Amino acid sequence: MIEVSQEGALWHVRLNRPEKANSLTRAMLTRLAETAEEAAGKAQAFVISGEGKVFSAGMDLVEAQAGLATDPVWERLSGAVAALPCLTVAALNGTLAGGAFGMALACDLRVCVPETHFFYPVMKLGFLPQPSDPRRLAALIGPARAKLILMGGAKLNSDEAMRFGLVDAVVPRSELEPFVATLCEDALGADAGHVTAIKGMF
């Protein structure tokens, strides 16, 4: 359900559970976290994408009832992605929902296709967001807009997400992978220490 490919210093992680809208299980989250931790010091560009027309519907609802909503694996994953000393890109091939926000917010850049929708229905479902998500979301789009999503239940389309600053580019589906590859070119062509140094300046 998690595919990992490496091409030199480019690491590409793909959620591959399209029949369940790439909803995240504990095993998937653990694998994602382990991969991000392993990539530290090896990757110069780290890309997360999904298979199908949805990036991720968030938490697997069956496992949610078994306690996944409060499992520390969510913070382990977002923390591992945020700590990577390389360029990190969330290539959103479709809707981003719920707990899946964490790994996308932890990336340096977010690129989406026009059909993408964004929502994080924690108020409606009675779950708390992962602890780091409100802070990262507010840093990107401001506290009021973050509350609009987390407390007001707002659903954003790709144009609104771009206007808010939640995503950095909206590109046609057929151009998503080439666009992300271009974003990674400079980091992949640079000295690894230089990539780390520039990332560290932020």
LUMRO-953358 format. One line per 8 residues: number of its first residue (from 1); their letters; for each residue x, y, z of N, C-alpha, C, O, CB. Coordinates in Angstrom, 2 decimals. Glycine has a CB too. Layout:
NUM) A) X/Y/Z/X/Y/Z/X/Y/Z/X/Y/Z/X/Y/Z  ...
END
This chain:
1) MIEVSQEG) 0.80/-1.22/0.00/0.00/0.00/0.00/0.84/1.27/0.00/0.34/2.36/-0.29/-0.91/0.00/1.19  2.12/1.11/0.33/3.08/2.22/0.22/4.18/1.77/-0.72/4.87/0.78/-0.45/3.66/2.65/1.63  4.35/2.49/-1.81/5.41/2.17/-2.77/6.53/3.20/-2.62/6.29/4.40/-2.58/4.86/2.15/-4.23  7.76/2.70/-2.54/8.92/3.57/-2.40/9.87/3.29/-3.56/10.27/2.15/-3.79/9.64/3.35/-1.03  10.23/4.34/-4.28/11.22/4.20/-5.35/12.34/5.21/-5.13/12.12/6.30/-4.61/10.57/4.40/-6.75  13.53/4.81/-5.54/14.69/5.68/-5.41/15.40/5.75/-6.75/15.65/4.73/-7.38/15.66/5.18/-4.30  15.70/6.95/-7.16/16.49/7.17/-8.37/17.58/8.15/-8.00/17.40/9.36/-8.05/15.61/7.70/-9.56  18.73/7.58/-7.63/19.79/8.44/-7.11/19.35/9.03/-5.78/18.95/8.32/-4.87/20.16/9.55/-8.12
9) ALWHVRLN) 19.44/10.35/-5.69/19.07/11.04/-4.46/17.61/11.47/-4.44/17.19/12.18/-3.52/19.95/12.24/-4.27  16.83/11.05/-5.45/15.40/11.31/-5.48/14.65/10.14/-4.87/14.75/9.01/-5.36/14.92/11.59/-6.92  13.90/10.40/-3.82/13.05/9.39/-3.20/11.61/9.76/-3.49/11.19/10.89/-3.28/13.31/9.30/-1.65  10.84/8.78/-3.98/9.44/9.01/-4.32/8.60/8.00/-3.55/8.77/6.79/-3.71/9.19/8.89/-5.86  7.71/8.50/-2.73/6.83/7.67/-1.92/5.41/7.84/-2.44/4.92/8.96/-2.59/6.94/8.04/-0.40  4.74/6.73/-2.72/3.41/6.81/-3.30/2.41/6.01/-2.45/2.64/4.84/-2.14/3.41/6.29/-4.76  1.31/6.67/-2.07/0.21/5.97/-1.41/-0.52/5.16/-2.47/-0.96/5.72/-3.48/-0.75/6.97/-0.68  -0.65/3.87/-2.26/-1.26/3.02/-3.29/-2.36/2.15/-2.68/-2.22/0.93/-2.52/-0.19/2.13/-3.97
17) RPEKANSL) -3.45/2.81/-2.37/-4.66/2.13/-1.89/-5.87/2.84/-2.52/-6.79/3.25/-1.81/-4.73/2.14/-0.31  -5.86/2.97/-3.84/-6.90/3.78/-4.49/-8.31/3.27/-4.29/-9.26/4.05/-4.32/-6.62/3.85/-5.95  -8.46/1.97/-4.08/-9.80/1.41/-3.88/-10.43/1.89/-2.57/-11.64/1.79/-2.38/-9.74/-0.11/-3.89  -9.60/2.42/-1.66/-10.07/2.99/-0.39/-9.70/4.47/-0.30/-9.52/5.01/0.79/-9.47/2.22/0.81  -9.58/5.11/-1.46/-9.23/6.54/-1.53/-7.96/6.85/-0.77/-7.81/7.93/-0.19/-10.38/7.40/-0.98  -7.03/5.88/-0.77/-5.74/6.04/-0.10/-5.91/6.42/1.37/-5.08/7.15/1.92/-4.91/7.09/-0.81  -6.97/5.93/2.01/-7.13/6.18/3.45/-6.00/5.46/4.18/-5.54/4.40/3.77/-8.53/5.69/3.95  -5.58/6.06/5.28/-4.33/5.67/5.93/-4.55/4.75/7.11/-5.33/5.06/8.02/-3.59/6.89/6.38
25) TRAMLTRL) -3.88/3.62/7.10/-3.90/2.68/8.21/-2.65/2.89/9.06/-1.73/3.60/8.66/-3.98/1.21/7.70  -2.64/2.29/10.22/-1.46/2.40/11.09/-0.24/1.82/10.39/0.85/2.39/10.49/-1.70/1.67/12.44  -0.39/0.72/9.69/0.74/0.11/8.99/1.28/1.04/7.91/2.49/1.16/7.74/0.32/-1.23/8.37  0.38/1.71/7.18/0.82/2.66/6.15/1.55/3.83/6.76/2.59/4.25/6.25/-0.38/3.15/5.32  1.02/4.37/7.84/1.66/5.51/8.50/3.03/5.14/9.03/3.98/5.92/8.93/0.77/6.03/9.64  3.13/3.95/9.59/4.43/3.49/10.11/5.44/3.34/8.99/6.60/3.75/9.13/4.27/2.15/10.84  5.01/2.78/7.87/5.90/2.62/6.72/6.34/3.97/6.18/7.51/4.15/5.83/5.20/1.82/5.62  5.42/4.93/6.11/5.76/6.27/5.65/6.78/6.93/6.58/7.75/7.53/6.13/4.51/7.13/5.54
33) AETAEEAA) 6.55/6.81/7.88/7.47/7.40/8.85/8.85/6.76/8.76/9.86/7.46/8.79/6.92/7.26/10.27  8.89/5.44/8.66/10.17/4.74/8.56/10.92/5.17/7.30/12.14/5.33/7.33/9.94/3.22/8.54  10.20/5.36/6.21/10.84/5.76/4.95/11.42/7.16/5.07/12.54/7.40/4.63/9.83/5.70/3.80  10.66/8.08/5.66/11.17/9.44/5.84/12.39/9.45/6.75/13.35/10.18/6.50/10.08/10.35/6.41  12.36/8.66/7.79/13.51/8.58/8.70/14.72/8.00/7.99/15.85/8.45/8.20/13.17/7.74/9.94  14.50/7.00/7.17/15.60/6.37/6.43/16.19/7.31/5.40/17.39/7.25/5.12/15.12/5.09/5.75  15.37/8.18/4.84/15.82/9.09/3.78/16.70/10.21/4.29/17.43/10.83/3.52/14.63/9.68/3.07  16.65/10.48/5.58/17.45/11.57/6.15/18.93/11.33/5.90/19.47/10.28/6.26/17.18/11.72/7.67
41) GKAQAFVI) 19.59/12.28/5.27/21.00/12.15/4.96/21.29/11.40/3.68/22.44/11.30/3.26/21.68/11.47/6.07  20.25/10.86/3.03/20.42/10.14/1.78/19.70/10.83/0.62/20.24/10.91/-0.48/19.90/8.71/1.92  18.51/11.34/0.87/17.72/11.99/-0.18/18.09/13.46/-0.30/18.38/14.13/0.69/16.22/11.85/0.11  18.07/13.96/-1.53/18.20/15.39/-1.78/16.86/15.98/-2.23/16.66/17.19/-2.21/19.28/15.65/-2.83  15.93/15.10/-2.64/14.56/15.49/-2.92/13.68/14.32/-2.52/13.99/13.16/-2.80/14.36/15.88/-4.45  12.57/14.63/-1.85/11.67/13.61/-1.31/10.26/14.00/-1.71/9.77/15.06/-1.32/11.81/13.48/0.27  9.61/13.14/-2.51/8.29/13.44/-3.06/7.27/12.45/-2.52/7.51/11.24/-2.50/8.33/13.41/-4.62  6.12/12.97/-2.09/5.01/12.12/-1.65/3.84/12.35/-2.60/3.43/13.49/-2.82/4.61/12.43/-0.15
49) SGEGKVFS) 3.30/11.27/-3.15/2.15/11.39/-4.04/1.20/10.23/-3.77/1.46/9.39/-2.91/2.59/11.40/-5.54  0.09/10.18/-4.52/-0.88/9.12/-4.35/-1.26/8.50/-5.68/-1.07/9.11/-6.74/-2.11/9.63/-3.64  -1.80/7.31/-5.63/-2.28/6.62/-6.82/-3.78/6.90/-6.96/-4.51/6.93/-5.97/-2.00/5.08/-6.74  -4.23/7.09/-8.19/-5.65/7.31/-8.43/-6.01/8.79/-8.44/-5.17/9.64/-8.72/-6.46/6.60/-7.38  -7.26/9.08/-8.15/-7.76/10.45/-8.25/-7.93/11.14/-6.91/-8.44/12.26/-6.84/-9.07/10.45/-8.96  -7.50/10.47/-5.83/-7.53/11.06/-4.49/-6.15/10.89/-3.87/-5.60/9.79/-3.88/-8.65/10.40/-3.60  -5.59/11.97/-3.34/-4.31/11.83/-2.65/-4.51/10.99/-1.40/-3.85/9.96/-1.23/-3.71/13.22/-2.28  -5.42/11.42/-0.53/-5.78/10.60/0.62/-7.03/11.15/1.28/-7.17/12.36/1.49/-4.62/10.53/1.62
57) AGMDLVEA) -7.94/10.25/1.60/-9.15/10.62/2.32/-8.91/10.73/3.82/-9.85/10.96/4.59/-10.25/9.59/2.06  -7.65/10.59/4.24/-7.32/10.70/5.65/-7.28/9.35/6.34/-6.83/8.36/5.76/-8.31/11.59/6.35  -7.74/9.33/7.56/-7.65/8.14/8.39/-8.63/7.05/7.96/-9.79/7.33/7.64/-7.88/8.50/9.83  -8.16/5.82/7.97/-9.04/4.68/7.75/-10.07/4.65/8.89/-9.70/4.57/10.06/-8.22/3.33/7.68  -11.34/4.71/8.55/-12.38/4.87/9.58/-12.56/3.62/10.44/-12.97/3.72/11.59/-13.69/5.22/8.93  -12.25/2.46/9.89/-12.33/1.24/10.71/-11.28/1.30/11.81/-11.56/1.00/12.97/-12.14/-0.03/9.84  -10.06/1.69/11.44/-8.99/1.78/12.43/-9.18/2.97/13.36/-8.69/2.98/14.49/-7.64/1.87/11.74  -9.90/3.99/12.87/-10.19/5.14/13.73/-10.94/4.70/14.98/-10.68/5.19/16.08/-11.01/6.20/12.96
65) QAGLATDP) -11.86/3.78/14.80/-12.64/3.29/15.94/-11.79/2.47/16.90/-12.18/2.23/18.04/-13.82/2.44/15.44  -10.63/2.03/16.44/-9.72/1.25/17.28/-8.62/2.11/17.89/-7.67/1.59/18.47/-9.10/0.11/16.47  -8.75/3.44/17.75/-7.81/4.33/18.41/-6.76/4.98/17.53/-5.86/5.64/18.04/-7.13/3.59/19.45  -6.85/4.80/16.22/-5.82/5.37/15.35/-5.78/6.89/15.42/-4.72/7.49/15.22/-6.06/4.93/13.91  -6.91/7.52/15.70/-6.97/8.99/15.72/-5.98/9.61/16.70/-5.48/10.71/16.47/-8.36/9.45/16.06  -5.69/8.91/17.78/-4.80/9.46/18.80/-3.45/8.77/18.84/-2.68/8.95/19.79/-5.45/9.38/20.15  -3.15/7.98/17.84/-1.89/7.24/17.80/-0.73/8.20/17.52/-0.85/9.05/16.64/-1.93/6.13/16.73  0.38/8.09/18.25/1.53/8.98/18.03/2.21/8.81/16.68/3.08/9.60/16.33/2.54/8.76/19.11
73) VWERLSGA) 1.82/7.81/15.90/2.45/7.59/14.60/2.21/8.78/13.66/3.04/9.04/12.79/1.91/6.31/13.96  1.09/9.49/13.83/0.84/10.67/12.98/1.92/11.73/13.17/2.46/12.27/12.21/-0.56/11.27/13.29  2.24/12.01/14.44/3.26/13.02/14.72/4.65/12.50/14.37/5.52/13.27/13.96/3.21/13.43/16.19  4.85/11.21/14.52/6.13/10.64/14.10/6.34/10.88/12.61/7.43/11.26/12.19/6.19/9.12/14.41  5.28/10.66/11.81/5.39/10.84/10.36/5.62/12.30/9.99/6.57/12.61/9.27/4.13/10.33/9.68  4.77/13.20/10.47/4.93/14.60/10.08/6.24/15.17/10.59/6.86/15.99/9.92/3.76/15.43/10.59  6.66/14.74/11.78/7.93/15.20/12.31/9.11/14.72/11.48/10.07/15.46/11.26/8.10/14.75/13.73  9.04/13.47/11.01/10.12/12.92/10.19/10.22/13.64/8.85/11.31/13.92/8.36/9.90/11.42/9.95
81) VAALPCLT) 9.06/13.96/8.25/9.06/14.69/6.97/9.60/16.10/7.18/10.43/16.57/6.40/7.63/14.75/6.37  9.13/16.78/8.23/9.58/18.14/8.50/11.08/18.21/8.78/11.73/19.21/8.48/8.81/18.74/9.66  11.63/17.14/9.38/13.04/17.13/9.76/13.98/16.79/8.61/15.19/16.94/8.75/13.25/16.15/10.88  13.45/16.35/7.48/14.32/15.97/6.37/15.15/17.18/5.90/14.59/18.25/5.65/13.49/15.41/5.19  16.45/17.02/5.79/17.31/18.14/5.40/17.43/18.28/3.87/18.50/18.59/3.35/18.70/17.96/6.00  16.33/18.05/3.18/16.33/18.12/1.72/15.03/18.76/1.26/14.19/19.12/2.09/16.50/16.71/1.10  14.87/18.92/-0.03/13.63/19.46/-0.57/12.54/18.41/-0.48/12.73/17.28/-0.92/13.83/19.92/-2.03  11.39/18.78/0.09/10.26/17.85/0.21/9.06/18.44/-0.51/8.75/19.62/-0.37/9.92/17.57/1.70
89) VAALNGTL) 8.39/17.59/-1.29/7.27/18.04/-2.11/6.09/17.10/-1.96/6.24/15.88/-2.09/7.68/18.15/-3.60  4.92/17.66/-1.68/3.69/16.88/-1.71/3.05/17.09/-3.07/2.60/18.19/-3.39/2.71/17.31/-0.56  3.01/16.03/-3.88/2.40/16.08/-5.21/0.99/15.55/-5.09/0.76/14.34/-5.15/3.24/15.25/-6.26  0.05/16.46/-4.92/-1.33/16.09/-4.59/-2.10/15.79/-5.86/-2.51/16.69/-6.60/-2.02/17.21/-3.79  -2.30/14.50/-6.10/-2.99/14.04/-7.30/-4.51/14.08/-7.16/-5.23/13.64/-8.05/-2.55/12.63/-7.64  -4.99/14.62/-6.05/-6.42/14.72/-5.80/-6.66/15.13/-4.38/-5.76/15.63/-3.70/-7.12/13.39/-6.10  -7.87/14.94/-3.92/-8.33/15.48/-2.64/-7.43/15.11/-1.46/-6.96/13.98/-1.33/-9.71/15.00/-2.36  -7.20/16.11/-0.62/-6.43/15.97/0.62/-7.40/16.18/1.77/-8.02/17.24/1.87/-5.22/16.99/0.68
97) AGGAFGMA) -7.53/15.19/2.64/-8.53/15.28/3.71/-7.98/14.77/5.03/-7.09/13.92/5.07/-9.78/14.50/3.33  -8.52/15.31/6.10/-8.26/14.82/7.44/-6.81/14.71/7.81/-6.01/15.60/7.51/-8.88/13.51/7.60  -6.47/13.62/8.47/-5.12/13.43/8.98/-4.04/13.41/7.92/-2.86/13.59/8.24/-5.06/12.18/9.74  -4.41/13.20/6.66/-3.41/13.25/5.59/-2.81/14.64/5.43/-1.76/14.79/4.81/-4.04/12.80/4.27  -3.48/15.65/5.98/-2.92/17.00/5.95/-1.53/17.04/6.56/-0.66/17.78/6.09/-3.84/17.97/6.69  -1.31/16.24/7.61/-0.07/16.33/8.36/1.18/16.20/7.51/2.07/17.05/7.59/-0.04/15.28/9.40  1.25/15.14/6.70/2.46/14.95/5.90/2.59/16.00/4.82/3.71/16.39/4.47/2.44/13.57/5.26  1.45/16.48/4.28/1.51/17.53/3.25/1.94/18.86/3.85/2.74/19.58/3.25/0.15/17.68/2.57
105) LACDLRVC) 1.42/19.20/5.02/1.80/20.45/5.68/3.27/20.44/6.07/3.90/21.49/6.13/0.93/20.69/6.92  3.81/19.25/6.35/5.21/19.15/6.77/6.18/19.29/5.60/7.38/19.47/5.81/5.44/17.83/7.46  5.68/19.21/4.37/6.54/19.35/3.19/6.88/20.82/2.94/6.18/21.72/3.39/5.86/18.73/1.95  7.97/21.02/2.20/8.36/22.37/1.83/7.41/22.97/0.81/7.09/24.16/0.88/9.77/22.38/1.26  6.95/22.16/-0.13/6.10/22.63/-1.21/4.92/21.68/-1.40/5.02/20.48/-1.16/6.90/22.75/-2.51  3.81/22.26/-1.83/2.62/21.48/-2.14/2.13/21.88/-3.53/1.90/23.06/-3.80/1.50/21.69/-1.06  1.96/20.89/-4.40/1.48/21.10/-5.77/0.26/20.22/-5.95/0.25/19.07/-5.51/2.59/20.78/-6.85  -0.78/20.74/-6.58/-2.00/19.93/-6.73/-2.56/20.03/-8.14/-2.19/20.90/-8.92/-3.05/20.37/-5.72
113) VPETHFFY) -3.46/19.10/-8.44/-4.20/19.12/-9.70/-5.48/19.94/-9.50/-5.91/20.11/-8.36/-4.53/17.67/-10.20  -6.08/20.46/-10.57/-7.25/21.33/-10.42/-8.44/20.69/-9.72/-9.25/21.39/-9.11/-7.69/21.80/-11.76  -8.55/19.36/-9.79/-9.70/18.67/-9.20/-9.59/18.49/-7.68/-10.51/17.97/-7.05/-9.86/17.33/-9.85  -8.48/18.92/-7.11/-8.23/18.69/-5.68/-9.17/19.51/-4.80/-9.44/20.68/-5.08/-6.79/19.02/-5.35  -9.66/18.87/-3.74/-10.40/19.57/-2.70/-9.70/19.32/-1.37/-9.05/18.30/-1.17/-11.90/19.10/-2.65  -9.85/20.26/-0.46/-9.15/20.24/0.82/-10.16/20.38/1.95/-10.93/21.35/1.99/-8.08/21.37/0.89  -10.17/19.43/2.87/-11.01/19.57/4.06/-10.47/18.71/5.19/-9.84/17.68/4.97/-12.47/19.19/3.74  -10.74/19.16/6.40/-10.19/18.53/7.60/-11.31/18.53/8.65/-11.34/19.40/9.52/-8.88/19.28/8.14
121) PVMKLGFL) -12.23/17.55/8.57/-13.48/17.60/9.33/-13.39/17.12/10.78/-14.21/16.31/11.22/-14.50/16.81/8.63  -12.39/17.60/11.51/-12.21/17.13/12.88/-13.35/17.59/13.80/-13.74/16.87/14.71/-10.88/17.61/13.44  -13.87/18.79/13.56/-14.97/19.27/14.40/-16.19/18.37/14.22/-16.84/17.98/15.19/-15.32/20.74/14.06  -16.49/18.05/12.98/-17.67/17.24/12.67/-17.53/15.82/13.19/-18.50/15.24/13.68/-17.91/17.21/11.17  -16.32/15.25/13.08/-16.12/13.86/13.45/-15.80/13.66/14.93/-15.82/12.54/15.43/-15.01/13.28/12.63  -15.51/14.76/15.63/-15.25/14.64/17.06/-13.83/14.24/17.42/-13.57/13.84/18.55/-16.17/13.68/17.64  -12.89/14.35/16.45/-11.48/14.08/16.72/-10.72/15.39/16.84/-11.12/16.40/16.26/-10.86/13.19/15.61  -9.63/15.37/17.59/-8.71/16.51/17.58/-7.75/16.37/16.42/-7.37/15.25/16.07/-7.94/16.61/18.93
129) PQPSDPRR) -7.34/17.48/15.80/-6.29/17.38/14.78/-4.99/16.96/15.43/-4.82/17.09/16.64/-6.11/18.73/14.03  -4.09/16.45/14.63/-2.78/16.13/15.18/-2.13/17.41/15.70/-2.29/18.46/15.08/-1.88/15.45/14.11  -1.39/17.35/16.81/-0.94/18.57/17.49/-0.19/19.58/16.63/-0.36/20.78/16.80/-0.08/18.20/18.61  0.64/19.10/15.71/1.43/20.03/14.91/0.66/20.61/13.73/1.09/21.61/13.14/2.67/19.34/14.41  -0.47/20.01/13.37/-1.18/20.44/12.16/-1.73/21.86/12.26/-1.54/22.64/11.32/-2.31/19.49/11.87  -2.42/22.25/13.34/-2.92/23.63/13.41/-1.79/24.67/13.32/-1.95/25.70/12.68/-3.69/23.83/14.70  -0.67/24.38/13.98/0.45/25.33/13.93/1.00/25.47/12.52/1.22/26.59/12.05/1.57/24.87/14.88  1.22/24.35/11.84/1.76/24.43/10.48/0.74/25.05/9.52/1.10/25.82/8.63/2.18/23.03/9.97
137) LAALIGPA) -0.53/24.72/9.71/-1.57/25.27/8.85/-1.67/26.78/9.05/-1.77/27.53/8.07/-2.92/24.60/9.14  -1.65/27.23/10.29/-1.73/28.67/10.57/-0.51/29.40/10.04/-0.62/30.55/9.59/-1.86/28.92/12.08  0.66/28.76/10.08/1.86/29.40/9.55/1.76/29.62/8.04/2.33/30.58/7.51/3.09/28.57/9.87  1.05/28.73/7.36/0.90/28.85/5.91/-0.19/29.84/5.50/0.02/30.65/4.61/0.60/27.49/5.32  -1.34/29.76/6.16/-2.50/30.51/5.67/-3.07/31.50/6.67/-4.03/32.21/6.36/-3.57/29.55/5.28  -2.47/31.58/7.86/-2.95/32.49/8.88/-3.91/31.82/9.84/-4.60/30.87/9.46/-3.61/33.69/8.23  -3.98/32.30/11.08/-4.82/31.66/12.09/-6.31/31.64/11.74/-6.97/30.63/11.95/-4.64/32.35/13.40  -6.84/32.74/11.20/-8.27/32.78/10.92/-8.67/31.77/9.85/-9.67/31.08/9.99/-8.68/34.18/10.49
145) RAKLILMG) -7.87/31.69/8.79/-8.20/30.74/7.73/-7.99/29.30/8.20/-8.71/28.40/7.79/-7.35/31.02/6.49  -7.00/29.10/9.07/-6.81/27.76/9.64/-8.03/27.36/10.46/-8.48/26.22/10.41/-5.53/27.72/10.51  -8.57/28.31/11.23/-9.78/28.04/12.02/-10.98/27.82/11.10/-11.88/27.04/11.42/-10.06/29.19/13.01  -11.00/28.51/9.98/-12.07/28.32/9.02/-12.15/26.86/8.57/-13.24/26.31/8.41/-11.88/29.23/7.81  -10.99/26.25/8.38/-10.93/24.85/7.96/-11.19/23.90/9.13/-12.01/22.99/9.02/-9.58/24.54/7.32  -10.49/24.12/10.24/-10.54/23.17/11.35/-11.78/23.32/12.23/-12.27/22.34/12.79/-9.31/23.32/12.19  -12.28/24.54/12.34/-13.42/24.77/13.21/-14.70/25.06/12.43/-15.80/24.70/12.87/-13.13/25.92/14.14  -14.56/25.69/11.27/-15.72/26.05/10.46/-16.08/25.02/9.41/-17.10/25.16/8.72/-15.48/27.33/9.80
153) GAKLNSDE) -15.25/23.98/9.28/-15.57/22.91/8.34/-15.49/23.32/6.88/-16.12/22.68/6.03/-16.92/22.39/8.62  -14.73/24.37/6.56/-14.64/24.84/5.19/-14.00/23.79/4.29/-13.06/23.11/4.68/-13.85/26.15/5.12  -14.52/23.68/3.08/-13.95/22.83/2.04/-13.43/23.74/0.94/-14.19/24.51/0.35/-15.00/21.79/1.49  -12.15/23.66/0.67/-11.53/24.52/-0.33/-11.34/23.78/-1.64/-11.02/22.59/-1.64/-10.18/25.05/0.17  -11.55/24.47/-2.75/-11.15/23.91/-4.02/-9.71/24.34/-4.31/-9.12/25.06/-3.51/-12.11/24.35/-5.17  -9.17/23.93/-5.42/-7.75/24.20/-5.70/-7.48/25.69/-5.86/-6.43/26.18/-5.43/-7.32/23.46/-6.96  -8.41/26.41/-6.48/-8.20/27.86/-6.64/-8.18/28.57/-5.30/-7.36/29.45/-5.07/-9.30/28.46/-7.53  -9.09/28.19/-4.41/-9.11/28.80/-3.08/-7.86/28.43/-2.29/-7.29/29.27/-1.60/-10.37/28.36/-2.30
161) AMRFGLVD) -7.43/27.18/-2.41/-6.21/26.75/-1.72/-5.00/27.53/-2.21/-4.13/27.89/-1.42/-5.98/25.26/-1.92  -4.95/27.79/-3.50/-3.86/28.58/-4.07/-3.92/30.02/-3.56/-2.90/30.60/-3.20/-3.91/28.55/-5.61  -5.10/30.58/-3.53/-5.27/31.95/-3.08/-4.92/32.09/-1.58/-4.35/33.09/-1.16/-6.71/32.42/-3.33  -5.27/31.07/-0.81/-4.97/31.09/0.62/-3.47/30.91/0.89/-2.97/31.33/1.93/-5.77/30.00/1.34  -2.75/30.27/-0.05/-1.34/29.94/0.18/-1.14/28.54/0.71/-0.05/28.20/1.17/-0.74/30.93/1.13  -2.18/27.73/0.66/-2.07/26.34/1.12/-1.28/25.51/0.12/-0.56/24.59/0.52/-3.45/25.74/1.33  -1.40/25.81/-1.17/-0.61/25.14/-2.20/0.21/26.20/-2.96/-0.12/27.38/-2.95/-1.53/24.34/-3.18  1.25/25.73/-3.60/2.18/26.63/-4.28/2.02/26.64/-5.79/2.54/27.53/-6.46/3.58/26.25/-3.94
169) AVVPRSEL) 1.30/25.65/-6.32/1.04/25.61/-7.76/-0.12/24.66/-8.01/-0.32/23.68/-7.29/2.31/25.16/-8.55  -0.88/24.97/-9.06/-1.96/24.09/-9.53/-1.64/23.77/-10.98/-1.54/24.67/-11.81/-3.40/24.76/-9.38  -1.49/22.49/-11.29/-1.09/22.10/-12.64/-2.01/20.97/-13.14/-2.51/20.20/-12.33/0.41/21.65/-12.68  -2.22/20.87/-14.44/-3.05/19.78/-14.98/-2.50/18.41/-14.57/-1.29/18.24/-14.40/-3.13/19.87/-16.51  -3.38/17.46/-14.41/-2.98/16.12/-13.96/-1.86/15.54/-14.82/-0.93/14.93/-14.30/-4.18/15.19/-13.97  -1.96/15.72/-16.14/-0.96/15.15/-17.05/0.41/15.79/-16.87/1.42/15.24/-17.31/-1.41/15.30/-18.49  0.45/16.96/-16.22/1.71/17.69/-16.06/2.26/17.62/-14.63/3.32/18.17/-14.34/1.52/19.14/-16.46  1.53/16.94/-13.75/1.94/16.95/-12.34/3.32/16.36/-12.12/4.18/16.99/-11.51/0.93/16.19/-11.51
177) EPFVATLC) 3.54/15.16/-12.62/4.84/14.52/-12.39/5.98/15.27/-13.06/7.02/15.47/-12.43/4.81/13.09/-12.89  5.84/15.71/-14.34/6.93/16.50/-14.94/7.19/17.80/-14.19/8.34/18.21/-14.05/6.60/16.81/-16.39  6.13/18.44/-13.72/6.29/19.70/-12.98/7.08/19.48/-11.69/7.99/20.24/-11.37/4.92/20.33/-12.67  6.72/18.43/-10.96/7.42/18.12/-9.72/8.87/17.73/-10.00/9.77/18.10/-9.24/6.70/17.00/-8.95  9.09/16.99/-11.08/10.46/16.62/-11.45/11.31/17.85/-11.71/12.48/17.90/-11.33/10.46/15.71/-12.69  10.72/18.85/-12.37/11.44/20.10/-12.63/11.75/20.82/-11.33/12.84/21.37/-11.17/10.62/21.01/-13.56  10.81/20.83/-10.39/11.04/21.46/-9.09/12.24/20.84/-8.38/12.96/21.53/-7.65/9.80/21.34/-8.22  12.45/19.56/-8.59/13.51/18.84/-7.87/14.87/18.91/-8.56/15.87/18.52/-7.96/13.11/17.40/-7.70
185) EDALGADA) 14.91/19.40/-9.78/16.14/19.33/-10.58/17.32/20.02/-9.90/18.40/19.43/-9.82/15.91/19.96/-11.92  17.14/21.24/-9.41/18.26/21.98/-8.83/18.80/21.28/-7.58/20.01/21.19/-7.38/17.84/23.41/-8.50  17.88/20.79/-6.74/18.31/20.12/-5.52/19.07/18.83/-5.84/20.05/18.49/-5.18/17.10/19.82/-4.63  18.60/18.13/-6.86/19.25/16.87/-7.23/20.60/17.11/-7.90/21.48/16.25/-7.85/18.35/16.07/-8.15  20.76/18.26/-8.54/22.01/18.56/-9.22/23.04/19.24/-8.35/24.18/19.43/-8.77/21.75/19.42/-10.40  22.65/19.60/-7.13/23.55/20.31/-6.23/24.33/19.35/-5.33/24.02/18.17/-5.25/22.77/21.29/-5.38  25.33/19.89/-4.67/26.03/19.12/-3.64/25.08/18.90/-2.46/24.34/19.80/-2.08/27.33/19.87/-3.17  25.10/17.71/-1.90/24.17/17.37/-0.83/24.30/18.33/0.35/23.29/18.70/0.96/24.41/15.95/-0.36
193) GHVTAIKG) 25.51/18.72/0.68/25.73/19.64/1.80/25.12/21.01/1.52/24.64/21.69/2.43/27.22/19.79/2.09  25.13/21.41/0.25/24.56/22.70/-0.12/23.03/22.68/0.04/22.43/23.65/0.51/24.94/23.05/-1.57  22.42/21.56/-0.35/20.96/21.41/-0.16/20.62/21.52/1.32/19.69/22.23/1.70/20.47/20.04/-0.74  21.38/20.81/2.15/21.13/20.82/3.60/21.33/22.22/4.16/20.56/22.66/5.01/22.06/19.83/4.32  22.36/22.93/3.69/22.64/24.26/4.21/21.52/25.24/3.89/21.12/26.03/4.75/23.95/24.77/3.65  21.03/25.20/2.66/19.95/26.12/2.30/18.68/25.76/3.05/18.00/26.66/3.55/19.69/26.09/0.78  18.36/24.48/3.16/17.17/24.08/3.92/17.30/24.54/5.37/16.33/24.98/5.97/16.97/22.53/3.87  18.50/24.45/5.93/18.73/24.85/7.31/18.53/26.33/7.55/18.27/26.74/8.68/20.09/24.46/7.72
201) MF) 18.66/27.15/6.52/18.52/28.59/6.69/17.06/28.99/6.94/16.79/30.11/7.38/19.05/29.32/5.45  16.13/28.08/6.68/14.72/28.38/6.92/14.31/28.00/8.34/13.15/28.19/8.72/13.85/27.65/5.91
END
